[in-house]
Amino acid sequence: PPLTPSTPVHPTTSMAELPRSPDVTREVMGYLVVTDGARLAQQLSPDQPNADPHKIQAALLAQLGIAPDLAATIDLSRPLGVALLNPALLATASVQPYVAMVPVRSQQAVEDVMTAHNTPFTRTPWGFQTPTGKAKMSVAFVPGYAVVAWRDDLLQATVKLLAPRLQHKADAPVVVHLDFENVHEAFGPQIERLLTNV
């Protein structure tokens, strides 16, 4: 049968269509993967054991500042990943230091919400760009996922970084990884001064 937007597939199937990315391996400070959003939502809402899990997830996302109708396009029955890159290199007025892969119900659902909110966006061959203050957020769509970065040339790197992590099975609903080697390489002198003053 044909794949649907909620079908869990390996997101790298559309990699060739994304802009070529630099290698960001040494710039990754860490990442967070929500491996089981439905379970996490239930654990965070123990007083609503019989509630509709989709409504609980939408309510939790809304508490994080995501509009309820946009939250409804996110499918937390599949993993979600966010990675932090070296802020010293990327945190400028136009580039934010994080990237993400967000499971969505469909590209059309996301674009419909953007249109309903009168949010300007410019279509690209892989998705769209939308202004956020002084920055432009780039969004690409690969099977079942929206890939979010703050430069077009970081979209492919985001998939290379996060897609393998989204495939890992984990007992916990949330997995957090900190790359101590990269953090020390990026901020070694600051860390050593901090420890000296402790």
C-alpha positions as CSV (number, residue, x, y, z in Angstrom):
1,P,0.0,0.0,0.0
2,P,1.1,3.6,-0.5
3,L,2.9,5.4,2.3
4,T,0.8,7.8,4.3
5,P,2.3,10.9,6.2
6,S,2.0,9.0,9.5
7,T,3.7,5.8,8.2
8,P,7.0,5.4,10.2
9,V,9.6,5.2,7.5
10,H,13.3,6.0,7.5
11,P,13.4,9.8,6.9
12,T,16.6,9.7,4.8
13,T,14.7,8.5,1.7
14,S,14.5,12.1,0.4
15,M,18.1,13.1,1.3
16,A,19.2,13.6,-2.3
17,E,16.6,16.4,-2.8
18,L,17.9,18.6,0.0
19,P,20.7,21.2,-0.4
20,R,24.2,19.9,0.2
21,S,25.2,20.4,3.9
22,P,28.6,20.9,5.6
23,D,29.8,18.3,8.1
24,V,28.5,19.5,11.5
25,T,29.6,16.4,13.5
26,R,32.1,18.4,15.5
27,E,29.6,21.2,16.1
28,V,26.9,19.1,17.8
29,M,26.7,20.0,21.5
30,G,24.0,17.4,22.2
31,Y,20.5,16.2,21.3
32,L,17.2,15.3,22.7
33,V,14.9,12.6,21.3
34,V,11.3,12.1,22.4
35,T,11.0,8.4,21.7
36,D,7.4,8.0,22.9
37,G,5.4,11.2,22.9
38,A,2.1,9.5,23.8
39,R,3.6,7.8,26.9
40,L,5.3,11.1,27.9
41,A,2.1,13.0,27.6
42,Q,0.3,10.4,29.8
43,Q,3.1,10.6,32.4
44,L,2.8,14.4,32.5
45,S,-1.0,14.2,32.8
46,P,-1.6,11.4,35.3
47,D,-4.9,13.0,36.4
48,Q,-6.3,12.3,32.9
49,P,-5.8,8.5,32.3
50,N,-8.7,8.1,29.9
51,A,-8.2,11.3,27.9
52,D,-7.7,11.3,24.2
53,P,-3.9,11.1,23.8
54,H,-3.9,13.4,20.8
55,K,-5.7,16.1,22.8
56,I,-3.2,15.7,25.7
57,Q,-0.3,16.0,23.3
58,A,-1.8,19.1,21.7
59,A,-2.4,20.7,25.1
60,L,1.2,20.0,26.2
61,L,2.6,21.4,23.0
62,A,0.4,24.5,23.4
63,Q,1.9,25.0,26.8
64,L,5.3,25.2,25.1
65,G,4.0,28.1,23.0
66,I,2.9,26.1,19.9
67,A,-0.5,27.2,18.6
68,P,-3.1,24.5,19.2
69,D,-3.9,24.0,15.5
70,L,-0.2,23.7,14.7
71,A,0.3,21.3,17.6
72,A,-2.5,19.2,16.1
73,T,-0.4,18.6,13.0
74,I,2.4,17.0,15.1
75,D,2.2,13.2,15.4
76,L,3.9,12.3,18.7
77,S,3.2,8.6,18.2
78,R,6.5,8.7,16.4
79,P,9.9,10.0,17.6
80,L,10.8,13.7,17.6
81,G,14.4,15.0,17.7
82,V,16.1,18.3,18.5
83,A,19.9,19.0,18.4
84,L,21.9,21.9,19.7
85,L,24.8,23.1,17.5
86,N,27.7,25.2,18.7
87,P,26.0,28.5,19.6
88,A,29.3,30.4,19.2
89,L,29.3,29.6,15.5
90,L,25.6,29.8,14.7
91,A,23.8,32.1,17.1
92,T,23.4,35.3,15.1
93,A,20.5,37.5,14.3
94,S,19.7,35.2,11.4
95,V,20.8,31.7,12.5
96,Q,19.6,29.9,15.6
97,P,21.8,27.1,17.0
98,Y,19.2,24.3,17.0
99,V,17.8,22.0,14.4
100,A,14.9,19.5,14.6
101,M,13.0,16.7,13.0
102,V,9.4,16.8,13.9
103,P,6.9,14.1,13.0
104,V,3.9,15.6,11.2
105,R,0.7,14.4,9.8
106,S,1.3,15.9,6.4
107,Q,3.0,18.8,4.7
108,Q,-0.4,20.1,3.6
109,A,-1.7,20.2,7.2
110,V,1.3,22.3,8.2
111,E,0.9,24.7,5.3
112,D,-2.8,25.0,5.9
113,V,-2.1,26.2,9.5
114,M,0.5,28.7,8.2
115,T,-2.1,30.0,5.7
116,A,-4.8,30.2,8.4
117,H,-2.5,32.3,10.6
118,N,-1.6,34.5,7.6
119,T,2.0,33.5,8.3
120,P,4.1,34.4,5.2
121,F,6.1,31.6,3.7
122,T,8.0,31.1,0.5
123,R,7.9,27.7,-1.1
124,T,11.2,25.9,-1.9
125,P,11.8,22.7,-3.8
126,W,12.0,20.8,-0.5
127,G,9.4,22.8,1.6
128,F,9.3,26.4,2.6
129,Q,11.1,29.3,4.3
130,T,9.3,31.6,6.8
131,P,10.5,34.7,8.6
132,T,10.7,34.7,12.4
133,G,11.8,38.1,13.5
134,K,15.2,38.8,11.9
135,A,15.7,35.2,11.1
136,K,14.4,32.9,8.4
137,M,13.4,29.4,9.3
138,S,13.9,26.7,6.7
139,V,11.5,23.7,6.7
140,A,11.9,20.6,4.5
141,F,9.6,17.7,4.3
142,V,10.8,14.1,4.1
143,P,8.5,11.1,4.5
144,G,6.5,11.7,7.8
145,Y,8.8,14.5,9.1
146,A,9.3,18.2,8.9
147,V,13.0,19.1,9.1
148,V,13.7,22.4,10.7
149,A,16.9,24.5,10.5
150,W,17.9,28.1,10.2
151,R,19.8,27.7,7.0
152,D,18.9,25.7,3.9
153,D,22.3,24.1,3.9
154,L,21.7,22.7,7.4
155,L,18.7,20.7,6.4
156,Q,20.6,17.7,5.0
157,A,22.9,17.8,8.0
158,T,19.9,17.7,10.3
159,V,18.6,14.5,8.7
160,K,22.0,12.9,8.8
161,L,22.4,13.7,12.5
162,L,18.9,13.0,13.8
163,A,17.4,10.3,11.6
164,P,19.6,7.5,12.9
165,R,18.8,8.6,16.5
166,L,15.1,8.4,15.8
167,Q,15.4,4.8,14.8
168,H,16.9,3.7,18.1
169,K,14.7,1.8,20.5
170,A,14.7,3.2,24.1
171,D,13.1,2.3,27.4
172,A,12.6,5.9,28.4
173,P,10.2,8.2,26.6
174,V,12.9,10.9,26.4
175,V,16.6,10.4,25.6
176,V,19.1,13.2,26.2
177,H,22.7,13.1,25.0
178,L,25.5,15.6,25.7
179,D,28.6,15.4,23.6
180,F,31.2,16.3,26.2
181,E,34.1,16.2,23.7
182,N,32.5,18.7,21.4
183,V,31.4,20.9,24.3
184,H,34.9,20.9,25.7
185,E,36.5,21.7,22.4
186,A,34.1,24.6,21.8
187,F,34.1,26.0,25.4
188,G,37.2,24.4,27.0
189,P,38.8,27.7,28.2
190,Q,35.5,29.0,29.6
191,I,34.8,25.7,31.4
192,E,38.3,25.6,32.9
193,R,38.0,29.2,34.2
194,L,34.6,28.3,35.7
195,L,36.0,25.3,37.5
196,T,39.0,27.2,38.7
197,N,36.7,29.7,40.4
198,V,34.6,27.1,42.0
